């Protein structure tokens, strides 16, 4: 199954380079023909910022602060508001806008005016360094809170349990079945493997709440052992894939919500913000069209298992660079990066001058803007992914490639996983009723 956060990107082996990174050259050769693109030399260095320019910017900033302070002082003399009146105004606003302030802390302005739509339920997601998008759910009675990844690349719900002795369970919230009055034990053994780790546990049933949506007698896995995931910013995973992906004999959360009439439409959607902690949204039961530009382009699901579609080709600077005779692509909100076949990913890394440094592929930050755009052609439409999207800046200031290899182990045919790197650019809708996916540029 597709990997979930954080994906492994340490495929490369061999000696560590002694110098820095290289930069690409043109022209490039189609990967659909023999040969791979050459690697060029570094372009000229960027111009340094002069000291005089820095002093001028500093002087302008100090002047602006001084003028602003003077204007505020004058305004306070002209307009005098009694302290008691200011206090009353603050208290009134606090009482009237409590709910609005909560939404503003977790979303942006677009999420405030949709509560009247009975077909749509919006739930905030928190962006962790562009590596994972996490939302809140609760399980049991009384509710026990958990942070989960809403994952289109899997179909099971699982959380750590009090029976787990693994290190990750000590650093995350755990579910205690003994304090839930609605918990029912199945005892069926569970073994789930993800790209970032593995959990072993057992199956249970309880009430799951996603905001105001209530799903009773929902099957979910309770972990007894976890491998990996020690530093994951989430406790568990809530899968949104097809039922065929789920544990045998169980029904996924979204299927139960629709079957029991909790939501009216078999549709959900994702808006994943870029480089903002708040503002991302998962929509259950409908679509808020204010989160995308233009018309949704619908793509049929080629195999209703993953959210899998057919892709026509991949081009860079107008040259075919993969998916030469068509291929398959999986839309996966639980995968951080863009995954593809090792042969193609290796060639693209050479083209952009990415070199293995500390088990990650780095490029020169000064040259990111000049790197080529990767264009994915799907169902007759082009979906560009610019370098600013497939290169991320780490906390240490390194510019790292988000292209990962290894999908040849999933299928004999060429397969790509379009993870969060792609889905931040394109608002995505998942229509279970019609087995199709909708894409449009995100706002």
N, C-alpha and C positions, 0 to 999 in steps of 0.2 A: 504494500500500500504506500501511497506517497508519504514522504517524511514530514514530520511536524517540527515545531520549534525546538531547539535551533537546528537547522539542517547541517549535516556534515559537509564541510568543504575542505577536507584535508586529503583529497585523492592523490595529490602529487607526492612523489617521493624522490629521493636523490639528494645530491649535495646542495646545500644552501648557497645562493649566489653571494659572491664576495662584494659586489658593488650594488648600486641602486637599480632602479627600474629603467627599462627602455621604453621608447615611444614608437607608435606605428608609422608605417610609410605607405604611400600609394604608388602605383595602382595595386589593387588586390585581385587575386585570382579566385574564381568560383570554386567552392569546395565540392561542388557537384562534378568537377572535373578532377583530373589527377593533379597532385601537388597541393601545397598549402601556402597561404599568404606569407610573404617575406616580412622580416622585422627590420625596421629602419633605425636610424640614429636619432639622438635627441635633437629637438628644435632649439632655437635660441632661448637664452634664459630670460625670464620676465624682468622688466625695468624696476629698479629699486625706488622706493618712495623717498624723496629728498627730505632732509631735516627741516629745510625752510618751509616746505609744504605742511609738515606736521605741526610746526609752531604756529603757522597761520590758522590751521584748523582748531588748535587749542585756544588761540586768542579769540576766534569767533565764538567758540563754545562758552568761554568765560563772559564775553560781552552779552550773549543771549541770556545767560543766567542772571546777570546783573539787571538787565532791562526788565526781565520777567518779574524779578523780585520787587522792583520799583513800582510796576503796574499793579501788582497784587496789594502793595501797601496803600497806594492811592485808592484802589477800589474798596478796601476795607474801611477807609474813612468816609467814603461817599455813601456806601450802602451798609447800614448797621442793622444786623439781625440779632435780636435778643437771644441769649444762650438758651433760655427755657423753650423758646419757639423752635430753635434748631433741634433740640432734644426731642420735642414732640414730633417734628417732621421725620426724624430718623426712625423713631419707634413705629410710626404709622407705616412708613415704607417697608420696614422690616417685617411687619405683620402681614401686609398685603402681598409682598413679593417673595415670601419664603420659598414657595415651590419654584418660581421663576429663577431665583438665585441658585437653587439646587441644580436646575437644568443647565444654567450657564456654567457651573463648575464642571459639569460632566460632558457638555455638548457645546455646539455653537448655536447661533440664533435660529437656524432653520428648524430645530427640533421642537420649538415652543408652540407652534400653531397646528399641530397635527393630532392632538389628543381627541378631537371631535370625530375623527374618522374611525368608525368601528371596525373597519377591515384591516387596520394597520396598527401594529404595536412596535414602537421604537425602543431600542435598548442601547445605552451608551457603551462604547468600548474604549479602553485606555490603550494608547500606543506606547509600547516599551521600546524606545530607541529604534523604531522601524523594524524590529525583529519579531514582535508578537503583539496581537490585539486581544485584549482580555476583558471579559464582561462578568457581571455578578449574577449568580443564581443562588437558590437555597434548596435544601433537601430536608425532608422530615417534618415532624410536628412535635414540639415547636421548631421553627426553621433553623437550620444550621447553614451558615453562609460559606460560599466558595467562589473563587475566581477561576473561570474556565476560558479556554479558547473555543470559540465557535468555529468548528473545523469542517469545511466541505470535503476534505479528503478522507474522512472516516465517518462512521455511523453510530458509534457507541458512546455512552456517557459513563465516565468513571471518575472517582475521587479517591483520595487516600482515606484509610480507615484507622481506627484505634488499634486494630490488630496488626498493623504494619510496624516492623522494627527496622526498616531500612532508613538510611540517613535522610533521603528526601522527605520522608514522612515527618521528621522532626523539625523541618524547616517550612512546613506548609500546614494549612488547616486540614484536620482529619474528621471524618464522619464517625459519630458514636451511635450505633444502632440501638443501644440499650436505653437511650433517653428519648427516642422517637416512638410515639404511641401508634404511628401508622406504618412502621417498618414491618416488612414481611421477608423472611429468609427463604431463598431458593436453595442455596448451597451448591449450585452448579459451578464447577471450576472455570476460571477465566484466565486466559493468557493472551495479552495484547502487545504487539510490537510496533513501535513507531521509529521514525528516523532519528529521534532524539533519545530514545530509551525504550524500556519494556516494563510492563506491570503484570504481576501475577496476583490473582485474588479469587473472589467468589461473587456470585450474582445475588442481588437483593431487589426488593420492590419498595418504593416509597413515593411520597408526594414531592413533585419537583415544581418549583415556582421560578418563573422568569418574569420579573416585574409583576404585573397583575395577571399574567397567564398562569393558570394552575393545571398541572398535569398529574392526575392521581394514579396510583398503582403503576408507576413507571419503572421498568427494569433498568438497573444500572449496576456497574461493577464497583466493588470495594476492594482496594488493593491490600494485599498482605506483604508484598515485596515489590520494590521499585528499583530499577537499574537505570542510572542516568537521572536527568531532571532535577539534580540537586539545586541548581541555581535558576531554575525556570521561574518566571514571574507569575506563574499560574499554578493552581492546585491540581486541576484536572482538565479533561477535554470533553466537550459536548459535540458529538459528530452530527453533521447535517447531510451526509451522503445517503445513497439509496439503501433500502432495507437489505439487499443482498450483501452489503458490506458489513452488516451488524452481526453480533453474536447469534448463532443459530437459535431460532425459536423466540427471539426478542423483537420488539418493535421500537424503532428509534423515536426520540422525543418529538420531532417535527411531525412524523406520521401519526402519533397519538394525539397531538394537538388538533390536527385536522379531522381525524376520525371521530373525536369526541366533540367536535363543533366549537372548540375553544377559539379557533381562528376560522374565518370564512373562505379564505383562498389558499390554495396549495402553492403559495409563492413566498419566497423570502429574498432579501437583497442585502448587499453590503456597500457601505461607503467607508473607505479607509483613508483617513487623513494622512498627509505627508508631513513628517517632522513636527507634529504637534501632539502633545500628550493627550489632549481632549479633542472631541469633535467627531470621532469615528462612531458609526452607527451600524447595528444590525437590525433589519426590519423583518418582522415576522407577520405573515398574513396579508401582505400588500406591498406597494411601492410608493415612496414619496419622490415624485419626479423633480423636485427642486434640487436634488443632489447630483443631477447630471445635466450636461449640455447636449442639445440636439436630440434626435430621435434614437430610441433604443434599437439596436440592430440584433435581430433574433437569429440564433444559431441552433440547429437541432442537435440534441444529444446523440452521439454515435453509438454509445453503449451505456444503458442506464444501470450503472454500477458505481463508478466514480461519476463526477460531473465532467464527462469526457466528450470532446468535440473533435471534428476533423479540421486540420490546419492545411492550407494550400502550399505555403512556402515561407522561407525566412531569407531576407535579403539584407545586405549591408552595402551601402553606396551603389545600389542598383544591381549588385552581383549576388547570385544565388549562393547561399551560405548554409544550407541545411534544408531538410524537409523537401528534397528535390522532386520526389514523386508523390508528395502528399504525406502526411503523418498524423499522429494523434496528439492531442494536448489535453491536459487535465487542469481545471481551474480549482486551486487549492488554497483556501484562506489560512490553513494551518501550516503552510510552508513559507518560510521567509524569503527564499531566493528563487531564481530562475534555474530550473534543472533541465539538462538535456543530455544527449549521448556524449560520452567522453571524447570521441573523435572530433565532434563539432565544437564542443566547449574548449578543448585544447587549442584548436585552430583560432577561435575567437580571442582567447587569452593572448596568443602570439600576436594577433593583429593589433590589439590595443596595448601591447607592451606590458602585460601583467606578469609579474615574477613572484615566485614563491618566497615569502618572507615570514618567518615565524608561523608556519603552517597556514598562512593565508596569502591570497594573491593580491599584490599591491600594484598600484600605478602611480605615476607622478601626479600630485594634486594640481600642479601648475598647468597640466595639459588636459585635464578632464573635459573642459569645454570644447576641445578640438577633437575629441574622440567621436567615432561615427555613431549614428543612430541605428539600432537594430529594428527592423520592420517585420512584424508578424502578420501575414496575410491569412485571414480567416473568413470563409464564406463570402469571398468577393470584396472584402473590406480590409484596409490596411490599418494596423494598430502599432504606431511607432513607439519605441522605448528608447528615449534619449540617454546619453551617458550620465546625466545627472540623476537618472533613475536607477541605472544598473551599477553605479559606483556610489558607495556609501562612505562617509567619513567617520572613523572610529573615535572613541573618547580620547585617544592618544594623538589624534590629528592625522592618522594615516588614511589614505584613500584606497579602499578595498573593493575588489570585484565581488558582485553578488551573483555571479554565474557559477553554478555548481554542476558537476558531472556525475554520471552513474545510472541513468535511466535505462541503459541497455539490460540491466538486471531485472527490470519489470516486465519487459515484453520483447519478443523477437523483432517486432516492427518498431520503427523510430517513434519515440514518445517523448514529449516535453511536459514539464510541470510548470504552469504559470502561477507562481506564488504571489506573495504580497508586493513584490517589485512591480509586477504587471498590474495587479488589482488596485494599487494606489492610484494609478493613472486612469483606470477605467471602472466606473460604477458597474456593478454586476448584479444581475437578477437571475434567480434560479426558479424556474417554473416547473414544478413537479407534475402539475395537471396536464401539461402539453409536452413534457420532456424536451425542454429547450432552455437556452441560456441567452440572456439579453446583455449587451455591452454598449456603453456610451461613455464619452469623455466625462470624467468627474469634474465637478465645479471646483 
